[in-house]
Each structure stands twice: as structure tokens, then as C-alpha cells.
């Protein structure tokens, strides 16, 4: 299992940590952000196919920010998947 740390831009969360194993997401954790939402995202994505999570979450927006914690997670996972291949 490989651990990744991603520093999001334009959102309340200051850091997003996650692990990838065999293309699956594990241990998604946000530092900062809306605790109810970010905790739920982590629980819902546990064991999910990482590419599918990117497809589901990329482009989701929070208000007028043009991004969201979920979108930033998708960007971080997408980057990790690209680095992994």
C-alpha cells in the first residue's frame, strides 16, 4: 500500500491523505474542511476503485469556488494514479 499526501488549492481543507493498493482507495483523510462531509467522503470511498472515484468526484464544486474538497481529492488521486503508471 502506498501513502500519498496532497495539498489542495482553493478549499478549506489544508491537506488530503490517502493510500492506494491495487488501484483501490484506502484511508482517505482530510485535514481541515467540513468534518461531516470530509469524514463521509472517506468512509464512502474506502475500498473504491480509484479511477471510478476520480470520475465521480472531479468537477464537483463548493459554492463559487470552482472546486471542492471532493474535486481536490479527485485531482490528488488522479495525480497519484498518473505517477504510479
Jmol script that loads the backbone (N, CA, C; Angstrom):
load data "model"
ATOM      1  N   UNK A   1       0.858  -1.170   0.000  1.00  0.00           N
ATOM      2  CA  UNK A   1       0.000   0.000   0.000  1.00  0.00           C
ATOM      3  C   UNK A   1       0.904   1.233   0.000  1.00  0.00           C
ATOM      4  N   UNK A   2       0.615   2.179  -0.894  1.00  0.00           N
ATOM      5  CA  UNK A   2       1.401   3.400  -0.985  1.00  0.00           C
ATOM      6  C   UNK A   2       0.574   4.566  -0.479  1.00  0.00           C
ATOM      7  N   UNK A   3       1.190   5.361   0.399  1.00  0.00           N
ATOM      8  CA  UNK A   3       0.534   6.518   1.005  1.00  0.00           C
ATOM      9  C   UNK A   3       0.863   7.783   0.206  1.00  0.00           C
ATOM     10  N   UNK A   4      -0.127   8.654   0.075  1.00  0.00           N
ATOM     11  CA  UNK A   4       0.046   9.921  -0.633  1.00  0.00           C
ATOM     12  C   UNK A   4      -0.478  11.065   0.227  1.00  0.00           C
ATOM     13  N   UNK A   5       0.161  12.211   0.110  1.00  0.00           N
ATOM     14  CA  UNK A   5      -0.289  13.440   0.742  1.00  0.00           C
ATOM     15  C   UNK A   5      -0.431  14.476  -0.353  1.00  0.00           C
ATOM     16  N   UNK A   6      -1.585  15.112  -0.407  1.00  0.00           N
ATOM     17  CA  UNK A   6      -1.884  16.108  -1.432  1.00  0.00           C
ATOM     18  C   UNK A   6      -2.268  17.404  -0.741  1.00  0.00           C
ATOM     19  N   UNK A   7      -1.699  18.526  -1.206  1.00  0.00           N
ATOM     20  CA  UNK A   7      -2.046  19.839  -0.666  1.00  0.00           C
ATOM     21  C   UNK A   7      -3.049  20.481  -1.620  1.00  0.00           C
ATOM     22  N   UNK A   8      -4.313  20.570  -1.195  1.00  0.00           N
ATOM     23  CA  UNK A   8      -5.365  21.106  -2.064  1.00  0.00           C
ATOM     24  C   UNK A   8      -5.257  22.623  -2.215  1.00  0.00           C
ATOM     25  N   UNK A   9      -5.864  23.125  -3.265  1.00  0.00           N
ATOM     26  CA  UNK A   9      -5.884  24.560  -3.556  1.00  0.00           C
ATOM     27  C   UNK A   9      -7.325  25.050  -3.619  1.00  0.00           C
ATOM     28  N   UNK A  10      -7.605  26.201  -3.015  1.00  0.00           N
ATOM     29  CA  UNK A  10      -8.903  26.844  -3.159  1.00  0.00           C
ATOM     30  C   UNK A  10     -10.021  26.282  -2.312  1.00  0.00           C
ATOM     31  N   UNK A  11      -9.692  25.470  -1.313  1.00  0.00           N
ATOM     32  CA  UNK A  11     -10.712  24.894  -0.430  1.00  0.00           C
ATOM     33  C   UNK A  11     -10.298  25.066   1.029  1.00  0.00           C
ATOM     34  N   UNK A  12     -11.201  24.757   1.923  1.00  0.00           N
ATOM     35  CA  UNK A  12     -10.925  24.888   3.354  1.00  0.00           C
ATOM     36  C   UNK A  12      -9.955  23.822   3.864  1.00  0.00           C
ATOM     37  N   UNK A  13     -10.005  22.631   3.289  1.00  0.00           N
ATOM     38  CA  UNK A  13      -9.081  21.567   3.707  1.00  0.00           C
ATOM     39  C   UNK A  13      -7.653  21.995   3.398  1.00  0.00           C
ATOM     40  N   UNK A  14      -6.736  21.716   4.322  1.00  0.00           N
ATOM     41  CA  UNK A  14      -5.334  22.092   4.158  1.00  0.00           C
ATOM     42  C   UNK A  14      -4.480  20.952   3.632  1.00  0.00           C
ATOM     43  N   UNK A  15      -4.972  19.724   3.801  1.00  0.00           N
ATOM     44  CA  UNK A  15      -4.205  18.556   3.375  1.00  0.00           C
ATOM     45  C   UNK A  15      -5.153  17.381   3.183  1.00  0.00           C
ATOM     46  N   UNK A  16      -4.839  16.544   2.197  1.00  0.00           N
ATOM     47  CA  UNK A  16      -5.611  15.328   1.978  1.00  0.00           C
ATOM     48  C   UNK A  16      -4.631  14.169   1.926  1.00  0.00           C
ATOM     49  N   UNK A  17      -4.858  13.170   2.760  1.00  0.00           N
ATOM     50  CA  UNK A  17      -4.040  11.966   2.791  1.00  0.00           C
ATOM     51  C   UNK A  17      -4.878  10.788   2.336  1.00  0.00           C
ATOM     52  N   UNK A  18      -4.259   9.891   1.597  1.00  0.00           N
ATOM     53  CA  UNK A  18      -4.939   8.677   1.161  1.00  0.00           C
ATOM     54  C   UNK A  18      -3.894   7.637   0.791  1.00  0.00           C
ATOM     55  N   UNK A  19      -4.343   6.405   0.691  1.00  0.00           N
ATOM     56  CA  UNK A  19      -3.471   5.317   0.270  1.00  0.00           C
ATOM     57  C   UNK A  19      -4.093   4.622  -0.926  1.00  0.00           C
ATOM     58  N   UNK A  20      -3.228   4.051  -1.759  1.00  0.00           N
ATOM     59  CA  UNK A  20      -3.660   3.262  -2.906  1.00  0.00           C
ATOM     60  C   UNK A  20      -3.048   1.874  -2.818  1.00  0.00           C
ATOM     61  N   UNK A  21      -3.878   0.874  -3.064  1.00  0.00           N
ATOM     62  CA  UNK A  21      -3.398  -0.504  -3.123  1.00  0.00           C
ATOM     63  C   UNK A  21      -4.206  -1.217  -4.203  1.00  0.00           C
ATOM     64  N   UNK A  22      -3.515  -1.746  -5.187  1.00  0.00           N
ATOM     65  CA  UNK A  22      -4.170  -2.448  -6.295  1.00  0.00           C
ATOM     66  C   UNK A  22      -5.280  -1.611  -6.940  1.00  0.00           C
ATOM     67  N   UNK A  23      -5.021  -0.304  -7.085  1.00  0.00           N
ATOM     68  CA  UNK A  23      -5.986   0.579  -7.732  1.00  0.00           C
ATOM     69  C   UNK A  23      -7.173   0.968  -6.875  1.00  0.00           C
ATOM     70  N   UNK A  24      -7.146   0.627  -5.586  1.00  0.00           N
ATOM     71  CA  UNK A  24      -8.256   0.928  -4.673  1.00  0.00           C
ATOM     72  C   UNK A  24      -7.831   1.990  -3.664  1.00  0.00           C
ATOM     73  N   UNK A  25      -8.782   2.848  -3.301  1.00  0.00           N
ATOM     74  CA  UNK A  25      -8.541   3.900  -2.309  1.00  0.00           C
ATOM     75  C   UNK A  25      -8.730   3.376  -0.889  1.00  0.00           C
ATOM     76  N   UNK A  26      -7.852   3.836  -0.007  1.00  0.00           N
ATOM     77  CA  UNK A  26      -7.948   3.471   1.411  1.00  0.00           C
ATOM     78  C   UNK A  26      -7.526   4.663   2.267  1.00  0.00           C
ATOM     79  N   UNK A  27      -8.031   4.701   3.474  1.00  0.00           N
ATOM     80  CA  UNK A  27      -7.597   5.658   4.495  1.00  0.00           C
ATOM     81  C   UNK A  27      -7.636   7.110   4.021  1.00  0.00           C
ATOM     82  N   UNK A  28      -8.721   7.520   3.379  1.00  0.00           N
ATOM     83  CA  UNK A  28      -8.862   8.908   2.936  1.00  0.00           C
ATOM     84  C   UNK A  28      -9.113   9.773   4.159  1.00  0.00           C
ATOM     85  N   UNK A  29      -8.285  10.802   4.329  1.00  0.00           N
ATOM     86  CA  UNK A  29      -8.404  11.689   5.490  1.00  0.00           C
ATOM     87  C   UNK A  29      -8.111  13.123   5.071  1.00  0.00           C
ATOM     88  N   UNK A  30      -9.003  14.025   5.454  1.00  0.00           N
ATOM     89  CA  UNK A  30      -8.841  15.447   5.185  1.00  0.00           C
ATOM     90  C   UNK A  30      -8.419  16.144   6.469  1.00  0.00           C
ATOM     91  N   UNK A  31      -7.476  17.065   6.366  1.00  0.00           N
ATOM     92  CA  UNK A  31      -7.131  17.947   7.476  1.00  0.00           C
ATOM     93  C   UNK A  31      -7.772  19.288   7.158  1.00  0.00           C
ATOM     94  N   UNK A  32      -8.717  19.688   7.990  1.00  0.00           N
ATOM     95  CA  UNK A  32      -9.495  20.888   7.726  1.00  0.00           C
ATOM     96  C   UNK A  32     -10.707  20.533   6.883  1.00  0.00           C
ATOM     97  N   UNK A  33     -11.432  21.550   6.461  1.00  0.00           N
ATOM     98  CA  UNK A  33     -12.645  21.307   5.689  1.00  0.00           C
ATOM     99  C   UNK A  33     -13.827  21.073   6.608  1.00  0.00           C
ATOM    100  N   UNK A  34     -14.948  20.736   6.028  1.00  0.00           N
ATOM    101  CA  UNK A  34     -16.183  20.465   6.783  1.00  0.00           C
ATOM    102  C   UNK A  34     -16.137  19.021   7.286  1.00  0.00           C
ATOM    103  N   UNK A  35     -15.958  18.831   8.585  1.00  0.00           N
ATOM    104  CA  UNK A  35     -15.736  17.479   9.117  1.00  0.00           C
ATOM    105  C   UNK A  35     -16.801  16.456   8.749  1.00  0.00           C
ATOM    106  N   UNK A  36     -18.064  16.849   8.778  1.00  0.00           N
ATOM    107  CA  UNK A  36     -19.129  15.895   8.439  1.00  0.00           C
ATOM    108  C   UNK A  36     -19.001  15.409   7.007  1.00  0.00           C
ATOM    109  N   UNK A  37     -18.765  16.325   6.094  1.00  0.00           N
ATOM    110  CA  UNK A  37     -18.651  15.962   4.684  1.00  0.00           C
ATOM    111  C   UNK A  37     -17.369  15.194   4.389  1.00  0.00           C
ATOM    112  N   UNK A  38     -16.260  15.680   4.887  1.00  0.00           N
ATOM    113  CA  UNK A  38     -14.995  15.036   4.551  1.00  0.00           C
ATOM    114  C   UNK A  38     -14.864  13.654   5.194  1.00  0.00           C
ATOM    115  N   UNK A  39     -15.388  13.491   6.389  1.00  0.00           N
ATOM    116  CA  UNK A  39     -15.383  12.168   7.018  1.00  0.00           C
ATOM    117  C   UNK A  39     -16.262  11.208   6.224  1.00  0.00           C
ATOM    118  N   UNK A  40     -17.424  11.690   5.795  1.00  0.00           N
ATOM    119  CA  UNK A  40     -18.333  10.854   4.998  1.00  0.00           C
ATOM    120  C   UNK A  40     -17.677  10.443   3.681  1.00  0.00           C
ATOM    121  N   UNK A  41     -17.001  11.371   3.027  1.00  0.00           N
ATOM    122  CA  UNK A  41     -16.313  11.056   1.773  1.00  0.00           C
ATOM    123  C   UNK A  41     -15.319   9.923   2.001  1.00  0.00           C
ATOM    124  N   UNK A  42     -14.528  10.030   3.054  1.00  0.00           N
ATOM    125  CA  UNK A  42     -13.550   8.988   3.364  1.00  0.00           C
ATOM    126  C   UNK A  42     -14.189   7.631   3.597  1.00  0.00           C
ATOM    127  N   UNK A  43     -15.289   7.605   4.334  1.00  0.00           N
ATOM    128  CA  UNK A  43     -15.983   6.346   4.604  1.00  0.00           C
ATOM    129  C   UNK A  43     -16.576   5.754   3.332  1.00  0.00           C
ATOM    130  N   UNK A  44     -17.191   6.598   2.517  1.00  0.00           N
ATOM    131  CA  UNK A  44     -17.825   6.124   1.288  1.00  0.00           C
ATOM    132  C   UNK A  44     -16.820   5.590   0.275  1.00  0.00           C
ATOM    133  N   UNK A  45     -15.624   6.140   0.276  1.00  0.00           N
ATOM    134  CA  UNK A  45     -14.631   5.752  -0.725  1.00  0.00           C
ATOM    135  C   UNK A  45     -13.730   4.599  -0.301  1.00  0.00           C
ATOM    136  N   UNK A  46     -13.805   4.172   0.929  1.00  0.00           N
ATOM    137  CA  UNK A  46     -12.938   3.087   1.396  1.00  0.00           C
ATOM    138  C   UNK A  46     -13.103   1.857   0.514  1.00  0.00           C
ATOM    139  N   UNK A  47     -12.010   1.437  -0.113  1.00  0.00           N
ATOM    140  CA  UNK A  47     -12.001   0.249  -0.953  1.00  0.00           C
ATOM    141  C   UNK A  47     -12.532   0.466  -2.368  1.00  0.00           C
ATOM    142  N   UNK A  48     -12.879   1.709  -2.700  1.00  0.00           N
ATOM    143  CA  UNK A  48     -13.422   2.025  -4.019  1.00  0.00           C
ATOM    144  C   UNK A  48     -12.313   2.072  -5.057  1.00  0.00           C
ATOM    145  N   UNK A  49     -12.644   1.695  -6.279  1.00  0.00           N
ATOM    146  CA  UNK A  49     -11.715   1.823  -7.387  1.00  0.00           C
ATOM    147  C   UNK A  49     -11.340   3.302  -7.533  1.00  0.00           C
ATOM    148  N   UNK A  50     -10.040   3.586  -7.515  1.00  0.00           N
ATOM    149  CA  UNK A  50      -9.563   4.968  -7.518  1.00  0.00           C
ATOM    150  C   UNK A  50      -9.970   5.710  -8.784  1.00  0.00           C
ATOM    151  N   UNK A  51      -9.890   5.083  -9.933  1.00  0.00           N
ATOM    152  CA  UNK A  51     -10.266   5.738 -11.190  1.00  0.00           C
ATOM    153  C   UNK A  51     -11.753   6.069 -11.198  1.00  0.00           C
ATOM    154  N   UNK A  52     -12.569   5.197 -10.624  1.00  0.00           N
ATOM    155  CA  UNK A  52     -14.006   5.456 -10.540  1.00  0.00           C
ATOM    156  C   UNK A  52     -14.275   6.634  -9.612  1.00  0.00           C
ATOM    157  N   UNK A  53     -13.550   6.717  -8.505  1.00  0.00           N
ATOM    158  CA  UNK A  53     -13.706   7.836  -7.573  1.00  0.00           C
ATOM    159  C   UNK A  53     -13.364   9.155  -8.266  1.00  0.00           C
ATOM    160  N   UNK A  54     -12.305   9.162  -9.071  1.00  0.00           N
ATOM    161  CA  UNK A  54     -11.933  10.372  -9.813  1.00  0.00           C
ATOM    162  C   UNK A  54     -13.068  10.771 -10.747  1.00  0.00           C
ATOM    163  N   UNK A  55     -13.617   9.809 -11.469  1.00  0.00           N
ATOM    164  CA  UNK A  55     -14.701  10.092 -12.408  1.00  0.00           C
ATOM    165  C   UNK A  55     -15.933  10.657 -11.695  1.00  0.00           C
ATOM    166  N   UNK A  56     -16.223  10.157 -10.507  1.00  0.00           N
ATOM    167  CA  UNK A  56     -17.392  10.612  -9.754  1.00  0.00           C
ATOM    168  C   UNK A  56     -17.203  11.999  -9.141  1.00  0.00           C
ATOM    169  N   UNK A  57     -16.012  12.287  -8.666  1.00  0.00           N
ATOM    170  CA  UNK A  57     -15.795  13.480  -7.855  1.00  0.00           C
ATOM    171  C   UNK A  57     -15.209  14.675  -8.599  1.00  0.00           C
ATOM    172  N   UNK A  58     -14.492  14.420  -9.684  1.00  0.00           N
ATOM    173  CA  UNK A  58     -13.828  15.506 -10.387  1.00  0.00           C
ATOM    174  C   UNK A  58     -14.861  16.464 -10.972  1.00  0.00           C
ATOM    175  N   UNK A  59     -14.668  17.753 -10.706  1.00  0.00           N
ATOM    176  CA  UNK A  59     -15.569  18.776 -11.223  1.00  0.00           C
ATOM    177  C   UNK A  59     -16.662  19.204 -10.261  1.00  0.00           C
ATOM    178  N   UNK A  60     -16.824  18.489  -9.142  1.00  0.00           N
ATOM    179  CA  UNK A  60     -17.806  18.915  -8.142  1.00  0.00           C
ATOM    180  C   UNK A  60     -17.351  20.243  -7.550  1.00  0.00           C
ATOM    181  N   UNK A  61     -18.279  21.171  -7.381  1.00  0.00           N
ATOM    182  CA  UNK A  61     -17.929  22.497  -6.872  1.00  0.00           C
ATOM    183  C   UNK A  61     -18.594  22.780  -5.532  1.00  0.00           C
ATOM    184  N   UNK A  62     -17.936  23.621  -4.761  1.00  0.00           N
ATOM    185  CA  UNK A  62     -18.461  24.103  -3.484  1.00  0.00           C
ATOM    186  C   UNK A  62     -18.716  25.600  -3.654  1.00  0.00           C
ATOM    187  N   UNK A  63     -19.970  25.974  -3.732  1.00  0.00           N
ATOM    188  CA  UNK A  63     -20.307  27.387  -3.923  1.00  0.00           C
ATOM    189  C   UNK A  63     -19.709  27.927  -5.206  1.00  0.00           C
ATOM    190  N   UNK A  64     -19.074  29.080  -5.090  1.00  0.00           N
ATOM    191  CA  UNK A  64     -18.491  29.745  -6.255  1.00  0.00           C
ATOM    192  C   UNK A  64     -16.983  29.559  -6.332  1.00  0.00           C
ATOM    193  N   UNK A  65     -16.458  28.574  -5.619  1.00  0.00           N
ATOM    194  CA  UNK A  65     -15.007  28.366  -5.559  1.00  0.00           C
ATOM    195  C   UNK A  65     -14.432  27.780  -6.844  1.00  0.00           C
ATOM    196  N   UNK A  66     -15.248  27.124  -7.633  1.00  0.00           N
ATOM    197  CA  UNK A  66     -14.747  26.472  -8.835  1.00  0.00           C
ATOM    198  C   UNK A  66     -14.116  25.123  -8.554  1.00  0.00           C
ATOM    199  N   UNK A  67     -14.148  24.712  -7.302  1.00  0.00           N
ATOM    200  CA  UNK A  67     -13.605  23.419  -6.876  1.00  0.00           C
ATOM    201  C   UNK A  67     -14.284  23.047  -5.561  1.00  0.00           C
ATOM    202  N   UNK A  68     -13.898  21.934  -4.988  1.00  0.00           N
ATOM    203  CA  UNK A  68     -14.421  21.493  -3.691  1.00  0.00           C
ATOM    204  C   UNK A  68     -13.409  20.532  -3.089  1.00  0.00           C
ATOM    205  N   UNK A  69     -13.630  20.146  -1.856  1.00  0.00           N
ATOM    206  CA  UNK A  69     -12.743  19.151  -1.239  1.00  0.00           C
ATOM    207  C   UNK A  69     -12.792  17.843  -2.030  1.00  0.00           C
ATOM    208  N   UNK A  70     -13.976  17.455  -2.488  1.00  0.00           N
ATOM    209  CA  UNK A  70     -14.114  16.225  -3.276  1.00  0.00           C
ATOM    210  C   UNK A  70     -13.363  16.343  -4.599  1.00  0.00           C
ATOM    211  N   UNK A  71     -13.491  17.495  -5.258  1.00  0.00           N
ATOM    212  CA  UNK A  71     -12.783  17.733  -6.515  1.00  0.00           C
ATOM    213  C   UNK A  71     -11.277  17.717  -6.287  1.00  0.00           C
ATOM    214  N   UNK A  72     -10.833  18.317  -5.218  1.00  0.00           N
ATOM    215  CA  UNK A  72      -9.399  18.337  -4.919  1.00  0.00           C
ATOM    216  C   UNK A  72      -8.887  16.927  -4.630  1.00  0.00           C
ATOM    217  N   UNK A  73      -9.687  16.126  -3.927  1.00  0.00           N
ATOM    218  CA  UNK A  73      -9.311  14.731  -3.709  1.00  0.00           C
ATOM    219  C   UNK A  73      -9.167  14.027  -5.052  1.00  0.00           C
ATOM    220  N   UNK A  74     -10.127  14.231  -5.940  1.00  0.00           N
ATOM    221  CA  UNK A  74     -10.073  13.609  -7.265  1.00  0.00           C
ATOM    222  C   UNK A  74      -8.795  14.012  -7.991  1.00  0.00           C
ATOM    223  N   UNK A  75      -8.425  15.264  -7.911  1.00  0.00           N
ATOM    224  CA  UNK A  75      -7.208  15.746  -8.567  1.00  0.00           C
ATOM    225  C   UNK A  75      -5.966  15.087  -7.962  1.00  0.00           C
ATOM    226  N   UNK A  76      -5.959  14.945  -6.637  1.00  0.00           N
ATOM    227  CA  UNK A  76      -4.827  14.295  -5.974  1.00  0.00           C
ATOM    228  C   UNK A  76      -4.717  12.822  -6.335  1.00  0.00           C
ATOM    229  N   UNK A  77      -5.841  12.139  -6.365  1.00  0.00           N
ATOM    230  CA  UNK A  77      -5.850  10.720  -6.721  1.00  0.00           C
ATOM    231  C   UNK A  77      -5.440  10.547  -8.182  1.00  0.00           C
ATOM    232  N   UNK A  78      -5.956  11.402  -9.043  1.00  0.00           N
ATOM    233  CA  UNK A  78      -5.602  11.341 -10.458  1.00  0.00           C
ATOM    234  C   UNK A  78      -4.090  11.511 -10.646  1.00  0.00           C
ATOM    235  N   UNK A  79      -3.515  12.453  -9.936  1.00  0.00           N
ATOM    236  CA  UNK A  79      -2.065  12.677  -9.997  1.00  0.00           C
ATOM    237  C   UNK A  79      -1.312  11.449  -9.510  1.00  0.00           C
ATOM    238  N   UNK A  80      -1.765  10.869  -8.404  1.00  0.00           N
ATOM    239  CA  UNK A  80      -1.120   9.664  -7.861  1.00  0.00           C
ATOM    240  C   UNK A  80      -1.207   8.508  -8.850  1.00  0.00           C
ATOM    241  N   UNK A  81      -2.346   8.351  -9.497  1.00  0.00           N
ATOM    242  CA  UNK A  81      -2.513   7.268 -10.488  1.00  0.00           C
ATOM    243  C   UNK A  81      -1.582   7.478 -11.672  1.00  0.00           C
ATOM    244  N   UNK A  82      -1.411   8.713 -12.102  1.00  0.00           N
ATOM    245  CA  UNK A  82      -0.507   9.008 -13.219  1.00  0.00           C
ATOM    246  C   UNK A  82       0.946   8.716 -12.839  1.00  0.00           C
ATOM    247  N   UNK A  83       1.320   9.065 -11.610  1.00  0.00           N
ATOM    248  CA  UNK A  83       2.676   8.816 -11.136  1.00  0.00           C
ATOM    249  C   UNK A  83       2.938   7.322 -10.991  1.00  0.00           C
ATOM    250  N   UNK A  84       1.907   6.597 -10.638  1.00  0.00           N
ATOM    251  CA  UNK A  84       2.024   5.161 -10.386  1.00  0.00           C
ATOM    252  C   UNK A  84       2.227   4.365 -11.672  1.00  0.00           C
ATOM    253  N   UNK A  85       1.722   4.892 -12.786  1.00  0.00           N
ATOM    254  CA  UNK A  85       1.822   4.167 -14.066  1.00  0.00           C
ATOM    255  C   UNK A  85       2.970   4.618 -14.879  1.00  0.00           C
TER     256      UNK A  85
END
end "model"
wireframe off; spacefill off
backbone 0.3
color backbone group
